Each structure stands twice: as structure tokens, then as C-alpha cells.
């Protein structure tokens, strides 16, 4: 999201939501090399939770894309999974309790409900990511959100971020699907800016 109006600081201020198997972060992006950590996960990253739930369900690795696909066939409200730390008053995340809730549910349900588990689990993760991102926008006053990392490819996350943030006047930016996990492209771009 370069700004060609200011060659010294070619980045427009934004809230960055980084969601991958290794990271779940909210970052205040002020310019090249000017970042402030707003919040991060205290345990499992969002992508790690997707992969671990996929494993619990016997799905192939990585689990995130398969959970996303199966969620499209399930009911989002079939199971009431926890939305950890929504009332914490900060921008921190926690997904380990959600993963554990899925693990405890599985022995109690029929295998035919896998799509419902995926949809309900995914909705819980997305709810937390979207609500914390909205709070970060309010805290920083930024009107731009840059979403990156492998989980940024999740169709429900993209849909919900647009539904919630665009009516607030926010521009929501996503990398093209083929670049969402391409760290080399990200590193190369930062190197070019520096």
C-alpha cells in the first residue's frame, strides 16, 4: 500500500493484521520501519489453531484451507465455541482454549458433523480477529487495514472484514492469494523501500 505522494515515507498509515501459522498480530504501521505493536496472541496463532483443529478432525495438512472449504458446507452457529479475550479491554488474542473446546466436543458428535464443526470453529476465530481489528482501528484512527499472512486467504475472514470495516469508511487491503504466504516477496519489498 505505497503512497507515491511522499517519497521519504512511501507507506500510508494503517492497522496491520498479520495472521498466519506462526503469528497473530495487530500492528500500527506509521511508515517504513515505524511500527507499533498493538496486540498479539498469548498462545496459539490463528493459523496454528486452524491446522491443529484440522489435525483433530483427521484432515490433511495444512488444515486451514481444508477447514475453510468445509466450513462453506456447514452451519456457523451449530456449536457455540468460545471467543476468548473479547472482553479483555486490550488487543491481545488467545486461540488455545478454542482448539481445546473443539477437542472436547469431538467425542460427543457424529462424524457427519465435521462441516458444522469447521464452520462454527472458523466463525469463532473470525469473530475475534474482526472485533479486535475494529478496536485497533478505533484506537489508532487509521482508515486503512492491511491484512497479510496465510490466514488472510480465508474467505470468511475476507468477507467479514469487508462487511464490518468498509461501512466504517475503512479500506481493507489483502495480498493476492498467491502471495499471502510468500515471505520472500514481503522481505524484498521492505528491502526495496529501505
DOKOLNU-703006 format. One record per residue (C-alpha): residue in three letters; residue number from 1; x, y, z. Coordinates in steps of 0.02 Angstrom, whole numbers. Layout:
residues N
+-----+-----+--------+--------+--------+
!   r !   k !     xx !     yy !     zz !
+-----+-----+--------+--------+--------+
! ALA ! NUM !      X !      Y !      Z !
...
+-----+-----+--------+--------+--------+
This chain:
residues 194
+-----+-----+--------+--------+--------+
!   r !   k !     xx !     yy !     zz !
+-----+-----+--------+--------+--------+
! UNK !   1 !      0 !      0 !      0 !
! UNK !   2 !    129 !    128 !    -54 !
! UNK !   3 !     97 !    314 !    -57 !
! UNK !   4 !    180 !    400 !   -204 !
! UNK !   5 !    141 !    570 !   -129 !
! UNK !   6 !    282 !    558 !     -1 !
! UNK !   7 !    443 !    481 !    -67 !
! UNK !   8 !    527 !    492 !    105 !
! UNK !   9 !    391 !    391 !    189 !
! UNK !  10 !    303 !    296 !     48 !
! UNK !  11 !    185 !    200 !    163 !
! UNK !  12 !     11 !    262 !    209 !
! UNK !  13 !    -27 !    235 !    395 !
! UNK !  14 !   -130 !     80 !    428 !
! UNK !  15 !   -176 !    -56 !    550 !
! UNK !  16 !    -88 !   -215 !    500 !
! UNK !  17 !   -171 !   -381 !    541 !
! UNK !  18 !    -44 !   -520 !    521 !
! UNK !  19 !   -124 !   -692 !    534 !
! UNK !  20 !    -26 !   -848 !    497 !
! UNK !  21 !     26 !  -1013 !    572 !
! UNK !  22 !    163 !   -926 !    670 !
! UNK !  23 !     90 !   -754 !    707 !
! UNK !  24 !    -68 !   -664 !    754 !
! UNK !  25 !    -26 !   -480 !    773 !
! UNK !  26 !   -107 !   -310 !    761 !
! UNK !  27 !     20 !   -178 !    714 !
! UNK !  28 !      6 !     10 !    695 !
! UNK !  29 !    100 !     46 !    534 !
! UNK !  30 !    156 !    227 !    531 !
! UNK !  31 !    287 !    217 !    393 !
! UNK !  32 !    437 !    120 !    333 !
! UNK !  33 !    520 !     50 !    489 !
! UNK !  34 !    393 !    139 !    601 !
! UNK !  35 !    283 !      5 !    679 !
! UNK !  36 !    198 !     -9 !    847 !
! UNK !  37 !    137 !   -175 !    915 !
! UNK !  38 !    -45 !   -157 !    967 !
! UNK !  39 !    -80 !   -337 !   1015 !
! UNK !  40 !    -28 !   -517 !    986 !
! UNK !  41 !    -76 !   -693 !   1030 !
! UNK !  42 !    -33 !   -757 !   1203 !
! UNK !  43 !    -29 !   -937 !   1144 !
! UNK !  44 !    -77 !  -1020 !    979 !
! UNK !  45 !    -78 !   -913 !    822 !
! UNK !  46 !   -240 !   -914 !    721 !
! UNK !  47 !   -164 !  -1018 !    581 !
! UNK !  48 !    -91 !  -1140 !    707 !
! UNK !  49 !   -265 !  -1162 !    782 !
! UNK !  50 !   -337 !  -1196 !    608 !
! UNK !  51 !   -202 !  -1326 !    574 !
! UNK !  52 !   -222 !  -1410 !    744 !
! UNK !  53 !   -411 !  -1419 !    727 !
! UNK !  54 !   -387 !  -1490 !    553 !
! UNK !  55 !   -274 !  -1624 !    628 !
! UNK !  56 !   -404 !  -1663 !    764 !
! UNK !  57 !   -532 !  -1687 !    626 !
! UNK !  58 !   -415 !  -1800 !    527 !
! UNK !  59 !   -395 !  -1676 !    385 !
! UNK !  60 !   -237 !  -1660 !    280 !
! UNK !  61 !   -102 !  -1533 !    324 !
! UNK !  62 !   -109 !  -1386 !    315 !
! UNK !  63 !   -280 !  -1390 !    393 !
! UNK !  64 !   -327 !  -1207 !    368 !
! UNK !  65 !   -376 !  -1216 !    184 !
! UNK !  66 !   -474 !  -1378 !    209 !
! UNK !  67 !   -565 !  -1310 !    363 !
! UNK !  68 !   -608 !  -1154 !    260 !
! UNK !  69 !   -677 !  -1260 !    117 !
! UNK !  70 !   -779 !  -1375 !    231 !
! UNK !  71 !   -844 !  -1226 !    331 !
! UNK !  72 !   -934 !  -1170 !    174 !
! UNK !  73 !  -1040 !  -1327 !    186 !
! UNK !  74 !  -1078 !  -1313 !    373 !
! UNK !  75 !  -1182 !  -1210 !    493 !
! UNK !  76 !  -1087 !  -1068 !    577 !
! UNK !  77 !  -1200 !  -1074 !    730 !
! UNK !  78 !  -1203 !  -1264 !    752 !
! UNK !  79 !  -1086 !  -1255 !    902 !
! UNK !  80 !  -1057 !  -1111 !   1022 !
! UNK !  81 !   -868 !  -1106 !   1032 !
! UNK !  82 !   -781 !   -980 !   1147 !
! UNK !  83 !   -722 !   -810 !   1085 !
! UNK !  84 !   -575 !   -789 !   1203 !
! UNK !  85 !   -519 !   -618 !   1263 !
! UNK !  86 !   -657 !   -519 !   1177 !
! UNK !  87 !   -693 !   -429 !   1340 !
! UNK !  88 !   -511 !   -410 !   1392 !
! UNK !  89 !   -504 !   -224 !   1353 !
! UNK !  90 !   -344 !   -245 !   1253 !
! UNK !  91 !   -295 !   -306 !   1080 !
! UNK !  92 !   -221 !   -472 !   1134 !
! UNK !  93 !   -277 !   -640 !   1063 !
! UNK !  94 !   -291 !   -819 !   1128 !
! UNK !  95 !   -342 !   -969 !   1023 !
! UNK !  96 !   -285 !  -1118 !   1129 !
! UNK !  97 !   -450 !  -1126 !   1226 !
! UNK !  98 !   -548 !  -1131 !   1064 !
! UNK !  99 !   -441 !  -1275 !   1000 !
! UNK ! 100 !   -468 !  -1367 !   1165 !
! UNK ! 101 !   -657 !  -1339 !   1154 !
! UNK ! 102 !   -657 !  -1424 !    985 !
! UNK ! 103 !   -554 !  -1569 !   1053 !
! UNK ! 104 !   -678 !  -1598 !   1196 !
! UNK ! 105 !   -828 !  -1587 !   1080 !
! UNK ! 106 !   -770 !  -1715 !    951 !
! UNK ! 107 !   -802 !  -1875 !   1052 !
! UNK ! 108 !   -981 !  -1816 !   1081 !
! UNK ! 109 !  -1032 !  -1790 !    900 !
! UNK ! 110 !  -1058 !  -1892 !    743 !
! UNK ! 111 !   -926 !  -1887 !    607 !
! UNK ! 112 !  -1058 !  -1819 !    487 !
! UNK ! 113 !  -1048 !  -1651 !    579 !
! UNK ! 114 !   -870 !  -1610 !    527 !
! UNK ! 115 !   -927 !  -1468 !    413 !
! UNK ! 116 !  -1028 !  -1392 !    557 !
! UNK ! 117 !   -876 !  -1403 !    672 !
! UNK ! 118 !   -769 !  -1318 !    539 !
! UNK ! 119 !   -897 !  -1180 !    510 !
! UNK ! 120 !   -925 !  -1147 !    695 !
! UNK ! 121 !   -739 !  -1151 !    735 !
! UNK ! 122 !   -697 !  -1036 !    590 !
! UNK ! 123 !   -834 !   -914 !    641 !
! UNK ! 124 !   -763 !   -904 !    817 !
! UNK ! 125 !   -588 !   -865 !    752 !
! UNK ! 126 !   -653 !   -738 !    627 !
! UNK ! 127 !   -763 !   -653 !    758 !
! UNK ! 128 !   -613 !   -622 !    870 !
! UNK ! 129 !   -500 !   -563 !    728 !
! UNK ! 130 !   -630 !   -443 !    659 !
! UNK ! 131 !   -683 !   -369 !    827 !
! UNK ! 132 !   -504 !   -342 !    884 !
! UNK ! 133 !   -460 !   -264 !    716 !
! UNK ! 134 !   -608 !   -146 !    730 !
! UNK ! 135 !   -549 !    -96 !    904 !
! UNK ! 136 !   -374 !    -64 !    836 !
! UNK ! 137 !   -445 !     50 !    701 !
! UNK ! 138 !   -541 !    148 !    832 !
! UNK ! 139 !   -387 !    159 !    943 !
! UNK ! 140 !   -269 !    220 !    805 !
! UNK ! 141 !   -389 !    320 !    697 !
! UNK ! 142 !   -320 !    233 !    541 !
! UNK ! 143 !   -439 !    213 !    397 !
! UNK ! 144 !   -337 !     77 !    310 !
! UNK ! 145 !   -313 !   -105 !    358 !
! UNK ! 146 !   -177 !   -213 !    280 !
! UNK ! 147 !   -206 !   -399 !    305 !
! UNK ! 148 !    -66 !   -523 !    274 !
! UNK ! 149 !    -11 !   -700 !    315 !
! UNK ! 150 !    -80 !   -867 !    260 !
! UNK ! 151 !   -244 !   -849 !    357 !
! UNK ! 152 !   -279 !   -687 !    262 !
! UNK ! 153 !   -329 !   -803 !    120 !
! UNK ! 154 !   -477 !   -868 !    222 !
! UNK ! 155 !   -636 !   -823 !    127 !
! UNK ! 156 !   -743 !   -794 !    282 !
! UNK ! 157 !   -612 !   -678 !    360 !
! UNK ! 158 !   -605 !   -576 !    199 !
! UNK ! 159 !   -794 !   -567 !    188 !
! UNK ! 160 !   -819 !   -515 !    370 !
! UNK ! 161 !   -679 !   -386 !    373 !
! UNK ! 162 !   -755 !   -302 !    220 !
! UNK ! 163 !   -933 !   -311 !    292 !
! UNK ! 164 !   -880 !   -232 !    457 !
! UNK ! 165 !   -741 !   -113 !    409 !
! UNK ! 166 !   -796 !    -38 !    243 !
! UNK ! 167 !   -956 !     39 !    316 !
! UNK ! 168 !   -840 !    124 !    443 !
! UNK ! 169 !   -751 !    207 !    297 !
! UNK ! 170 !   -601 !     91 !    304 !
! UNK ! 171 !   -507 !     25 !    155 !
! UNK ! 172 !   -465 !   -160 !    179 !
! UNK ! 173 !   -315 !   -224 !     81 !
! UNK ! 174 !   -268 !   -405 !     52 !
! UNK ! 175 !   -120 !   -477 !    -40 !
! UNK ! 176 !   -162 !   -581 !   -194 !
! UNK ! 177 !   -194 !   -761 !   -142 !
! UNK ! 178 !    -33 !   -825 !   -219 !
! UNK ! 179 !     70 !   -701 !   -115 !
! UNK ! 180 !    -13 !   -724 !     55 !
! UNK ! 181 !    121 !   -846 !    111 !
! UNK ! 182 !    265 !   -777 !      8 !
! UNK ! 183 !    387 !   -708 !    137 !
! UNK ! 184 !    517 !   -678 !      1 !
! UNK ! 185 !    404 !   -550 !    -84 !
! UNK ! 186 !    372 !   -461 !     82 !
! UNK ! 187 !    556 !   -456 !    127 !
! UNK ! 188 !    604 !   -399 !    -48 !
! UNK ! 189 !    477 !   -256 !    -42 !
! UNK ! 190 !    540 !   -195 !    127 !
! UNK ! 191 !    720 !   -205 !     64 !
! UNK ! 192 !    674 !   -102 !    -88 !
! UNK ! 193 !    594 !     31 !     22 !
! UNK ! 194 !    748 !     41 !    133 !
+-----+-----+--------+--------+--------+
